[in-house]
Amino acid sequence: MLHRLTLRALALRISAVHAVEDEAKVHDERPADVHLEECAASHPAALAVRAMDVVRETAGLRCGECRKLYELDVTTFETHQR
């Protein structure tokens, strides 16, 4: 399945384990989209859809490599079969 989402907003959550290990990651002021671009460029296979709710218009991504969670506020969902 191929999912295409039109986003209204993107938020980043840092894993509590990594926040304790490296406090600098918690105070990183870069926008969430910059973090997502870095994850997608450096380890794309580690990114996975962890949740999708068409009723609440939300989706979530998780990076298994750096354990970042991305919360997506979605305006449009499209799902296509390959």
C-alpha positions in Angstrom: 0.0 0.0 0.0 1.1 3.5 -0.8 -0.1 6.3 1.4 0.0 10.0 0.4 -0.8 12.5 3.1 -1.3 16.3 2.9 -0.1 17.8 6.1 -1.5 20.7 8.1 1.2 20.4 10.8 4.1 18.3 11.9 5.4 17.9 15.4 8.4 16.0 16.8 8.7 14.1 20.0 12.0 12.8 21.3 12.1 9.4 23.0 12.3 9.7 26.8 15.3 7.3 26.8 17.3 9.5 24.4 16.2 12.6 26.3 17.8 11.3 29.5 20.9 10.1 27.6 21.5 13.3 25.7 19.8 16.4 27.1 21.0 18.5 24.1 18.5 16.6 21.9 15.6 17.9 24.0 16.6 21.5 23.5 17.2 21.3 19.8 15.3 24.2 18.3 15.2 23.1 14.7 11.8 22.6 13.2 10.3 19.0 13.0 10.5 18.9 9.2 14.3 19.4 9.4 14.6 16.4 11.7 12.3 14.3 9.4 14.4 15.2 6.4 17.6 14.1 8.2 16.0 10.8 9.2 14.7 10.1 5.7 18.1 11.0 4.2 20.4 9.1 6.6 18.3 6.0 7.4 15.1 5.8 5.3 14.5 2.1 6.1 14.2 2.9 9.8 11.1 5.2 9.2 7.8 3.5 9.7 4.1 4.4 10.0 3.2 3.7 13.5 -0.4 5.0 13.5 -3.0 6.4 11.2 -6.4 7.6 12.2 -8.6 9.0 9.4 -11.4 10.0 11.9 -9.1 12.2 14.0 -7.0 13.2 10.9 -3.7 12.2 12.4 -0.9 9.9 11.6 2.4 9.0 13.3 5.8 8.1 12.1 8.6 6.5 14.1 12.3 6.3 13.3 13.7 3.1 14.7 17.3 4.3 14.3 17.1 7.5 16.4 13.8 6.8 18.2 12.1 10.1 17.2 8.4 10.2 16.9 6.7 12.4 14.4 3.0 13.4 14.9 1.3 14.5 11.7 -1.9 16.6 11.5 -3.4 15.5 8.2 -5.8 17.3 5.9 -6.1 14.7 3.2 -5.4 10.9 3.1 -4.9 9.0 -0.1 -4.2 5.3 -0.2 -3.2 3.4 -3.3 -2.4 -0.2 -4.0 0.8 -1.0 -5.8 
